[in-house]
């Protein structure tokens, strides 16, 4: 899996969580256009539509629901792993003198 796919899946999950692709983009520090493009590329790569999007609403498709249910535990595990690594760099290591 490429980093772009991982980011697109994370954007998809955040958009569902926040109810808005624009809010997901802001939360992830990218432009709304970049988030929309990432989601479109993910849908094209998978060959399925994940979300029904309107200007005011997001709704999961059946395929989107399946992906979300499968991806959320993995994304949570990755986030925990990244937090552990960040925390470990702040810990004192080695002999102290």
Backbone as XML, in Angstrom:
<?xml version="1.0"?>
<chain id="A" units="angstrom">
  <residue number="1" name="UNK">
    <atom name="N" x="0.849" y="-1.170" z="0.000"/>
    <atom name="CA" x="0.000" y="0.000" z="0.000"/>
    <atom name="C" x="0.894" y="1.232" z="0.000"/>
  </residue>
  <residue number="2" name="UNK">
    <atom name="N" x="0.569" y="2.160" z="-0.886"/>
    <atom name="CA" x="1.370" y="3.386" z="-0.959"/>
    <atom name="C" x="0.927" y="4.378" z="0.116"/>
  </residue>
  <residue number="3" name="UNK">
    <atom name="N" x="1.776" y="5.345" z="0.366"/>
    <atom name="CA" x="1.465" y="6.380" z="1.342"/>
    <atom name="C" x="0.242" y="7.182" z="0.894"/>
  </residue>
  <residue number="4" name="UNK">
    <atom name="N" x="0.097" y="7.394" z="-0.424"/>
    <atom name="CA" x="-1.066" y="8.122" z="-0.929"/>
    <atom name="C" x="-2.361" y="7.372" z="-0.633"/>
  </residue>
  <residue number="5" name="UNK">
    <atom name="N" x="-2.347" y="6.058" z="-0.785"/>
    <atom name="CA" x="-3.534" y="5.265" z="-0.473"/>
    <atom name="C" x="-3.867" y="5.350" z="1.016"/>
  </residue>
  <residue number="6" name="UNK">
    <atom name="N" x="-2.857" y="5.281" z="1.847"/>
    <atom name="CA" x="-3.065" y="5.375" z="3.287"/>
    <atom name="C" x="-3.664" y="6.730" z="3.656"/>
  </residue>
  <residue number="7" name="UNK">
    <atom name="N" x="-3.124" y="7.796" z="3.068"/>
    <atom name="CA" x="-3.667" y="9.133" z="3.327"/>
    <atom name="C" x="-5.108" y="9.245" z="2.838"/>
  </residue>
  <residue number="8" name="UNK">
    <atom name="N" x="-5.386" y="8.673" z="1.685"/>
    <atom name="CA" x="-6.744" y="8.734" z="1.140"/>
    <atom name="C" x="-7.724" y="7.979" z="2.034"/>
  </residue>
  <residue number="9" name="UNK">
    <atom name="N" x="-7.318" y="6.832" z="2.547"/>
    <atom name="CA" x="-8.182" y="6.065" z="3.449"/>
    <atom name="C" x="-8.394" y="6.838" z="4.745"/>
  </residue>
  <residue number="10" name="UNK">
    <atom name="N" x="-7.333" y="7.456" z="5.252"/>
    <atom name="CA" x="-7.453" y="8.261" z="6.473"/>
    <atom name="C" x="-8.374" y="9.460" z="6.233"/>
  </residue>
  <residue number="11" name="UNK">
    <atom name="N" x="-8.280" y="10.082" z="5.073"/>
    <atom name="CA" x="-9.156" y="11.199" z="4.727"/>
    <atom name="C" x="-10.605" y="10.740" z="4.644"/>
  </residue>
  <residue number="12" name="UNK">
    <atom name="N" x="-10.806" y="9.599" z="4.028"/>
    <atom name="CA" x="-12.155" y="9.025" z="3.924"/>
    <atom name="C" x="-12.746" y="8.791" z="5.316"/>
  </residue>
  <residue number="13" name="UNK">
    <atom name="N" x="-11.979" y="8.158" z="6.190"/>
    <atom name="CA" x="-12.467" y="7.860" z="7.537"/>
    <atom name="C" x="-12.736" y="9.141" z="8.325"/>
  </residue>
  <residue number="14" name="UNK">
    <atom name="N" x="-11.861" y="10.137" z="8.196"/>
    <atom name="CA" x="-12.044" y="11.402" z="8.909"/>
    <atom name="C" x="-13.264" y="12.147" z="8.369"/>
  </residue>
  <residue number="15" name="UNK">
    <atom name="N" x="-13.493" y="12.091" z="7.072"/>
    <atom name="CA" x="-14.668" y="12.744" z="6.477"/>
    <atom name="C" x="-15.954" y="12.129" z="7.012"/>
  </residue>
  <residue number="16" name="UNK">
    <atom name="N" x="-15.972" y="10.815" z="7.137"/>
    <atom name="CA" x="-17.156" y="10.148" z="7.689"/>
    <atom name="C" x="-17.327" y="10.544" z="9.157"/>
  </residue>
  <residue number="17" name="UNK">
    <atom name="N" x="-16.230" y="10.544" z="9.907"/>
    <atom name="CA" x="-16.274" y="10.889" z="11.330"/>
    <atom name="C" x="-16.812" y="12.310" z="11.542"/>
  </residue>
  <residue number="18" name="UNK">
    <atom name="N" x="-16.331" y="13.257" z="10.721"/>
    <atom name="CA" x="-16.686" y="14.662" z="10.897"/>
    <atom name="C" x="-17.912" y="15.075" z="10.089"/>
  </residue>
  <residue number="19" name="UNK">
    <atom name="N" x="-18.336" y="14.212" z="9.180"/>
    <atom name="CA" x="-19.524" y="14.510" z="8.384"/>
    <atom name="C" x="-19.299" y="15.481" z="7.250"/>
  </residue>
  <residue number="20" name="UNK">
    <atom name="N" x="-18.037" y="15.750" z="6.942"/>
    <atom name="CA" x="-17.727" y="16.730" z="5.908"/>
    <atom name="C" x="-16.322" y="16.496" z="5.368"/>
  </residue>
  <residue number="21" name="UNK">
    <atom name="N" x="-16.195" y="16.514" z="4.065"/>
    <atom name="CA" x="-14.875" y="16.378" z="3.452"/>
    <atom name="C" x="-14.049" y="17.633" z="3.721"/>
  </residue>
  <residue number="22" name="UNK">
    <atom name="N" x="-14.693" y="18.785" z="3.730"/>
    <atom name="CA" x="-13.995" y="20.043" z="4.011"/>
    <atom name="C" x="-13.419" y="20.037" z="5.432"/>
  </residue>
  <residue number="23" name="UNK">
    <atom name="N" x="-14.212" y="19.617" z="6.415"/>
    <atom name="CA" x="-13.719" y="19.554" z="7.798"/>
    <atom name="C" x="-12.605" y="18.528" z="7.933"/>
  </residue>
  <residue number="24" name="UNK">
    <atom name="N" x="-12.712" y="17.417" z="7.201"/>
    <atom name="CA" x="-11.647" y="16.406" z="7.225"/>
    <atom name="C" x="-10.356" y="16.987" z="6.666"/>
  </residue>
  <residue number="25" name="UNK">
    <atom name="N" x="-10.473" y="17.765" z="5.600"/>
    <atom name="CA" x="-9.289" y="18.393" z="5.004"/>
    <atom name="C" x="-8.623" y="19.335" z="5.993"/>
  </residue>
  <residue number="26" name="UNK">
    <atom name="N" x="-9.416" y="20.155" z="6.663"/>
    <atom name="CA" x="-8.872" y="21.094" z="7.649"/>
    <atom name="C" x="-8.199" y="20.321" z="8.785"/>
  </residue>
  <residue number="27" name="UNK">
    <atom name="N" x="-8.843" y="19.266" z="9.260"/>
    <atom name="CA" x="-8.287" y="18.469" z="10.359"/>
    <atom name="C" x="-6.961" y="17.824" z="9.980"/>
  </residue>
  <residue number="28" name="UNK">
    <atom name="N" x="-6.804" y="17.514" z="8.699"/>
    <atom name="CA" x="-5.570" y="16.862" z="8.261"/>
    <atom name="C" x="-4.551" y="17.839" z="7.679"/>
  </residue>
  <residue number="29" name="UNK">
    <atom name="N" x="-4.907" y="19.113" z="7.633"/>
    <atom name="CA" x="-3.959" y="20.117" z="7.161"/>
    <atom name="C" x="-3.743" y="20.117" z="5.660"/>
  </residue>
  <residue number="30" name="UNK">
    <atom name="N" x="-4.764" y="19.740" z="4.900"/>
    <atom name="CA" x="-4.674" y="19.779" z="3.444"/>
    <atom name="C" x="-5.821" y="20.626" z="2.912"/>
  </residue>
  <residue number="31" name="UNK">
    <atom name="N" x="-5.740" y="20.992" z="1.657"/>
    <atom name="CA" x="-6.815" y="21.789" z="1.061"/>
    <atom name="C" x="-8.020" y="20.895" z="0.796"/>
  </residue>
  <residue number="32" name="UNK">
    <atom name="N" x="-9.207" y="21.468" z="0.783"/>
    <atom name="CA" x="-10.398" y="20.675" z="0.452"/>
    <atom name="C" x="-10.300" y="20.025" z="-0.936"/>
  </residue>
  <residue number="33" name="UNK">
    <atom name="N" x="-9.663" y="20.720" z="-1.864"/>
    <atom name="CA" x="-9.489" y="20.161" z="-3.209"/>
    <atom name="C" x="-8.594" y="18.928" z="-3.175"/>
  </residue>
  <residue number="34" name="UNK">
    <atom name="N" x="-7.527" y="18.981" z="-2.375"/>
    <atom name="CA" x="-6.625" y="17.832" z="-2.266"/>
    <atom name="C" x="-7.337" y="16.649" z="-1.626"/>
  </residue>
  <residue number="35" name="UNK">
    <atom name="N" x="-8.152" y="16.914" z="-0.611"/>
    <atom name="CA" x="-8.902" y="15.838" z="0.044"/>
    <atom name="C" x="-9.904" y="15.222" z="-0.926"/>
  </residue>
  <residue number="36" name="UNK">
    <atom name="N" x="-10.591" y="16.065" z="-1.675"/>
    <atom name="CA" x="-11.572" y="15.580" z="-2.646"/>
    <atom name="C" x="-10.895" y="14.754" z="-3.733"/>
  </residue>
  <residue number="37" name="UNK">
    <atom name="N" x="-9.752" y="15.225" z="-4.194"/>
    <atom name="CA" x="-9.008" y="14.500" z="-5.223"/>
    <atom name="C" x="-8.497" y="13.160" z="-4.692"/>
  </residue>
  <residue number="38" name="UNK">
    <atom name="N" x="-8.016" y="13.133" z="-3.458"/>
    <atom name="CA" x="-7.532" y="11.883" z="-2.863"/>
    <atom name="C" x="-8.662" y="10.868" z="-2.767"/>
  </residue>
  <residue number="39" name="UNK">
    <atom name="N" x="-9.831" y="11.326" z="-2.342"/>
    <atom name="CA" x="-10.980" y="10.431" z="-2.233"/>
    <atom name="C" x="-11.410" y="9.931" z="-3.609"/>
  </residue>
  <residue number="40" name="UNK">
    <atom name="N" x="-11.418" y="10.815" z="-4.598"/>
    <atom name="CA" x="-11.787" y="10.414" z="-5.960"/>
    <atom name="C" x="-10.808" y="9.387" z="-6.509"/>
  </residue>
  <residue number="41" name="UNK">
    <atom name="N" x="-9.517" y="9.587" z="-6.239"/>
    <atom name="CA" x="-8.511" y="8.630" z="-6.709"/>
    <atom name="C" x="-8.666" y="7.285" z="-6.015"/>
  </residue>
  <residue number="42" name="UNK">
    <atom name="N" x="-8.989" y="7.295" z="-4.723"/>
    <atom name="CA" x="-9.210" y="6.047" z="-4.002"/>
    <atom name="C" x="-10.412" y="5.310" z="-4.587"/>
  </residue>
  <residue number="43" name="UNK">
    <atom name="N" x="-11.484" y="6.042" z="-4.826"/>
    <atom name="CA" x="-12.670" y="5.418" z="-5.420"/>
    <atom name="C" x="-12.354" y="4.853" z="-6.803"/>
  </residue>
  <residue number="44" name="UNK">
    <atom name="N" x="-11.592" y="5.585" z="-7.591"/>
    <atom name="CA" x="-11.221" y="5.105" z="-8.921"/>
    <atom name="C" x="-10.333" y="3.866" z="-8.815"/>
  </residue>
  <residue number="45" name="UNK">
    <atom name="N" x="-9.383" y="3.890" z="-7.898"/>
    <atom name="CA" x="-8.478" y="2.746" z="-7.708"/>
    <atom name="C" x="-9.246" y="1.493" z="-7.290"/>
  </residue>
  <residue number="46" name="UNK">
    <atom name="N" x="-10.227" y="1.672" z="-6.407"/>
    <atom name="CA" x="-11.019" y="0.536" z="-5.931"/>
    <atom name="C" x="-12.114" y="0.142" z="-6.913"/>
  </residue>
  <residue number="47" name="UNK">
    <atom name="N" x="-12.492" y="1.059" z="-7.773"/>
    <atom name="CA" x="-13.546" y="0.778" z="-8.742"/>
    <atom name="C" x="-14.941" y="0.812" z="-8.142"/>
  </residue>
  <residue number="48" name="UNK">
    <atom name="N" x="-15.091" y="1.481" z="-7.002"/>
    <atom name="CA" x="-16.393" y="1.600" z="-6.341"/>
    <atom name="C" x="-16.551" y="3.013" z="-5.802"/>
  </residue>
  <residue number="49" name="UNK">
    <atom name="N" x="-17.768" y="3.403" z="-5.614"/>
    <atom name="CA" x="-18.071" y="4.685" z="-4.972"/>
    <atom name="C" x="-18.184" y="4.426" z="-3.474"/>
  </residue>
  <residue number="50" name="UNK">
    <atom name="N" x="-17.494" y="5.226" z="-2.671"/>
    <atom name="CA" x="-17.483" y="5.051" z="-1.221"/>
    <atom name="C" x="-18.479" y="5.955" z="-0.519"/>
  </residue>
  <residue number="51" name="UNK">
    <atom name="N" x="-18.680" y="7.139" z="-1.080"/>
    <atom name="CA" x="-19.576" y="8.122" z="-0.470"/>
    <atom name="C" x="-20.503" y="8.718" z="-1.523"/>
  </residue>
  <residue number="52" name="UNK">
    <atom name="N" x="-21.724" y="8.965" z="-1.123"/>
    <atom name="CA" x="-22.624" y="9.795" z="-1.909"/>
    <atom name="C" x="-22.415" y="11.202" z="-1.362"/>
  </residue>
  <residue number="53" name="UNK">
    <atom name="N" x="-21.912" y="12.113" z="-2.207"/>
    <atom name="CA" x="-21.604" y="13.457" z="-1.749"/>
    <atom name="C" x="-22.545" y="14.474" z="-2.376"/>
  </residue>
  <residue number="54" name="UNK">
    <atom name="N" x="-23.038" y="15.370" z="-1.563"/>
    <atom name="CA" x="-23.738" y="16.557" z="-2.036"/>
    <atom name="C" x="-23.063" y="17.747" z="-1.359"/>
  </residue>
  <residue number="55" name="UNK">
    <atom name="N" x="-23.508" y="18.925" z="-1.668"/>
    <atom name="CA" x="-22.896" y="20.107" z="-1.055"/>
    <atom name="C" x="-23.177" y="20.172" z="0.435"/>
  </residue>
  <residue number="56" name="UNK">
    <atom name="N" x="-24.207" y="19.482" z="0.899"/>
    <atom name="CA" x="-24.583" y="19.567" z="2.311"/>
    <atom name="C" x="-24.494" y="18.250" z="3.074"/>
  </residue>
  <residue number="57" name="UNK">
    <atom name="N" x="-24.220" y="17.152" z="2.397"/>
    <atom name="CA" x="-24.348" y="15.865" z="3.070"/>
    <atom name="C" x="-23.363" y="14.837" z="2.517"/>
  </residue>
  <residue number="58" name="UNK">
    <atom name="N" x="-22.924" y="13.966" z="3.389"/>
    <atom name="CA" x="-22.143" y="12.790" z="3.019"/>
    <atom name="C" x="-22.919" y="11.567" z="3.476"/>
  </residue>
  <residue number="59" name="UNK">
    <atom name="N" x="-23.008" y="10.573" z="2.622"/>
    <atom name="CA" x="-23.653" y="9.323" z="3.011"/>
    <atom name="C" x="-22.799" y="8.171" z="2.505"/>
  </residue>
  <residue number="60" name="UNK">
    <atom name="N" x="-22.575" y="7.195" z="3.370"/>
    <atom name="CA" x="-21.787" y="6.024" z="3.000"/>
    <atom name="C" x="-22.557" y="5.132" z="2.032"/>
  </residue>
  <residue number="61" name="UNK">
    <atom name="N" x="-21.843" y="4.602" z="1.053"/>
    <atom name="CA" x="-22.402" y="3.531" z="0.238"/>
    <atom name="C" x="-22.171" y="2.227" z="1.002"/>
  </residue>
  <residue number="62" name="UNK">
    <atom name="N" x="-22.726" y="1.131" z="0.513"/>
    <atom name="CA" x="-22.480" y="-0.165" z="1.156"/>
    <atom name="C" x="-20.991" y="-0.497" z="1.142"/>
  </residue>
  <residue number="63" name="UNK">
    <atom name="N" x="-20.339" y="-0.222" z="0.014"/>
    <atom name="CA" x="-18.897" y="-0.483" z="-0.091"/>
    <atom name="C" x="-18.108" y="0.417" z="0.852"/>
  </residue>
  <residue number="64" name="UNK">
    <atom name="N" x="-18.553" y="1.672" z="0.977"/>
    <atom name="CA" x="-17.902" y="2.598" z="1.893"/>
    <atom name="C" x="-18.028" y="2.138" z="3.330"/>
  </residue>
  <residue number="65" name="UNK">
    <atom name="N" x="-19.196" y="1.616" z="3.692"/>
    <atom name="CA" x="-19.411" y="1.098" z="5.044"/>
    <atom name="C" x="-18.479" y="-0.079" z="5.324"/>
  </residue>
  <residue number="66" name="UNK">
    <atom name="N" x="-18.341" y="-0.970" z="4.332"/>
    <atom name="CA" x="-17.449" y="-2.122" z="4.502"/>
    <atom name="C" x="-16.003" y="-1.671" z="4.681"/>
  </residue>
  <residue number="67" name="UNK">
    <atom name="N" x="-15.568" y="-0.716" z="3.858"/>
    <atom name="CA" x="-14.191" y="-0.236" z="3.975"/>
    <atom name="C" x="-13.974" y="0.446" z="5.321"/>
  </residue>
  <residue number="68" name="UNK">
    <atom name="N" x="-14.914" y="1.267" z="5.733"/>
    <atom name="CA" x="-14.779" y="1.966" z="7.005"/>
    <atom name="C" x="-14.670" y="0.989" z="8.163"/>
  </residue>
  <residue number="69" name="UNK">
    <atom name="N" x="-15.524" y="-0.011" z="8.195"/>
    <atom name="CA" x="-15.495" y="-1.000" z="9.281"/>
    <atom name="C" x="-14.183" y="-1.774" z="9.309"/>
  </residue>
  <residue number="70" name="UNK">
    <atom name="N" x="-13.634" y="-2.056" z="8.141"/>
    <atom name="CA" x="-12.375" y="-2.796" z="8.074"/>
    <atom name="C" x="-11.170" y="-1.895" z="8.366"/>
  </residue>
  <residue number="71" name="UNK">
    <atom name="N" x="-11.242" y="-0.633" z="7.966"/>
    <atom name="CA" x="-10.080" y="0.255" z="8.069"/>
    <atom name="C" x="-9.938" y="0.915" z="9.437"/>
  </residue>
  <residue number="72" name="UNK">
    <atom name="N" x="-11.034" y="1.184" z="10.131"/>
    <atom name="CA" x="-10.943" y="1.907" z="11.403"/>
    <atom name="C" x="-10.031" y="1.242" z="12.428"/>
  </residue>
  <residue number="73" name="UNK">
    <atom name="N" x="-10.130" y="-0.061" z="12.666"/>
    <atom name="CA" x="-9.207" y="-0.668" z="13.640"/>
    <atom name="C" x="-7.741" y="-0.562" z="13.203"/>
  </residue>
  <residue number="74" name="UNK">
    <atom name="N" x="-7.491" y="-0.700" z="11.915"/>
    <atom name="CA" x="-6.117" y="-0.600" z="11.421"/>
    <atom name="C" x="-5.590" y="0.827" z="11.565"/>
  </residue>
  <residue number="75" name="UNK">
    <atom name="N" x="-6.410" y="1.815" z="11.241"/>
    <atom name="CA" x="-5.989" y="3.207" z="11.393"/>
    <atom name="C" x="-5.731" y="3.544" z="12.857"/>
  </residue>
  <residue number="76" name="UNK">
    <atom name="N" x="-6.564" y="3.047" z="13.750"/>
    <atom name="CA" x="-6.372" y="3.280" z="15.181"/>
    <atom name="C" x="-5.065" y="2.636" z="15.657"/>
  </residue>
  <residue number="77" name="UNK">
    <atom name="N" x="-4.780" y="1.429" z="15.191"/>
    <atom name="CA" x="-3.541" y="0.750" z="15.567"/>
    <atom name="C" x="-2.323" y="1.507" z="15.045"/>
  </residue>
  <residue number="78" name="UNK">
    <atom name="N" x="-2.387" y="2.018" z="13.834"/>
    <atom name="CA" x="-1.283" y="2.801" z="13.287"/>
    <atom name="C" x="-1.069" y="4.078" z="14.085"/>
  </residue>
  <residue number="79" name="UNK">
    <atom name="N" x="-2.146" y="4.732" z="14.473"/>
    <atom name="CA" x="-2.035" y="5.957" z="15.271"/>
    <atom name="C" x="-1.384" y="5.665" z="16.624"/>
  </residue>
  <residue number="80" name="UNK">
    <atom name="N" x="-1.774" y="4.558" z="17.257"/>
    <atom name="CA" x="-1.152" y="4.174" z="18.530"/>
    <atom name="C" x="0.333" y="3.900" z="18.346"/>
  </residue>
  <residue number="81" name="UNK">
    <atom name="N" x="0.697" y="3.225" z="17.267"/>
    <atom name="CA" x="2.106" y="2.930" z="17.006"/>
    <atom name="C" x="2.899" y="4.216" z="16.804"/>
  </residue>
  <residue number="82" name="UNK">
    <atom name="N" x="2.342" y="5.164" z="16.077"/>
    <atom name="CA" x="3.030" y="6.439" z="15.860"/>
    <atom name="C" x="3.179" y="7.212" z="17.165"/>
  </residue>
  <residue number="83" name="UNK">
    <atom name="N" x="2.159" y="7.175" z="18.009"/>
    <atom name="CA" x="2.253" y="7.857" z="19.306"/>
    <atom name="C" x="3.327" y="7.231" z="20.181"/>
  </residue>
  <residue number="84" name="UNK">
    <atom name="N" x="3.434" y="5.897" z="20.144"/>
    <atom name="CA" x="4.478" y="5.222" z="20.928"/>
    <atom name="C" x="5.864" y="5.640" z="20.480"/>
  </residue>
  <residue number="85" name="UNK">
    <atom name="N" x="6.056" y="5.727" z="19.177"/>
    <atom name="CA" x="7.364" y="6.120" z="18.652"/>
    <atom name="C" x="7.680" y="7.557" z="19.048"/>
  </residue>
  <residue number="86" name="UNK">
    <atom name="N" x="6.688" y="8.440" z="18.925"/>
    <atom name="CA" x="6.905" y="9.835" z="19.323"/>
    <atom name="C" x="7.243" y="9.928" z="20.810"/>
  </residue>
  <residue number="87" name="UNK">
    <atom name="N" x="6.554" y="9.166" z="21.637"/>
    <atom name="CA" x="6.797" y="9.188" z="23.074"/>
    <atom name="C" x="8.163" y="8.601" z="23.403"/>
  </residue>
  <residue number="88" name="UNK">
    <atom name="N" x="8.569" y="7.580" z="22.680"/>
    <atom name="CA" x="9.846" y="6.912" z="22.955"/>
    <atom name="C" x="11.026" y="7.832" z="22.686"/>
  </residue>
  <residue number="89" name="UNK">
    <atom name="N" x="10.909" y="8.709" z="21.721"/>
    <atom name="CA" x="12.039" y="9.604" z="21.425"/>
    <atom name="C" x="12.265" y="10.619" z="22.534"/>
  </residue>
  <residue number="90" name="UNK">
    <atom name="N" x="11.233" y="10.856" z="23.345"/>
    <atom name="CA" x="11.352" y="11.802" z="24.451"/>
    <atom name="C" x="11.858" y="11.156" z="25.734"/>
  </residue>
  <residue number="91" name="UNK">
    <atom name="N" x="11.908" y="9.835" z="25.772"/>
    <atom name="CA" x="12.374" y="9.137" z="26.965"/>
    <atom name="C" x="13.893" y="9.136" z="27.021"/>
  </residue>
  <residue number="92" name="UNK">
    <atom name="N" x="14.408" y="9.173" z="28.200"/>
    <atom name="CA" x="15.856" y="9.129" z="28.391"/>
    <atom name="C" x="16.309" y="7.694" z="28.187"/>
  </residue>
  <residue number="93" name="UNK">
    <atom name="N" x="17.373" y="7.551" z="27.427"/>
    <atom name="CA" x="17.902" y="6.219" z="27.156"/>
    <atom name="C" x="19.405" y="6.210" z="27.378"/>
  </residue>
  <residue number="94" name="UNK">
    <atom name="N" x="19.911" y="5.062" z="27.733"/>
    <atom name="CA" x="21.349" y="4.930" z="27.931"/>
    <atom name="C" x="21.773" y="5.274" z="29.354"/>
  </residue>
  <residue number="95" name="UNK">
    <atom name="N" x="23.029" y="5.054" z="29.656"/>
    <atom name="CA" x="23.543" y="5.330" z="31.008"/>
    <atom name="C" x="23.631" y="6.833" z="31.265"/>
  </residue>
  <residue number="96" name="UNK">
    <atom name="N" x="23.255" y="7.212" z="32.460"/>
    <atom name="CA" x="23.361" y="8.616" z="32.867"/>
    <atom name="C" x="24.599" y="8.798" z="33.729"/>
  </residue>
  <residue number="97" name="UNK">
    <atom name="N" x="25.275" y="9.896" z="33.579"/>
    <atom name="CA" x="26.479" y="10.169" z="34.363"/>
    <atom name="C" x="26.351" y="11.498" z="35.059"/>
  </residue>
</chain>
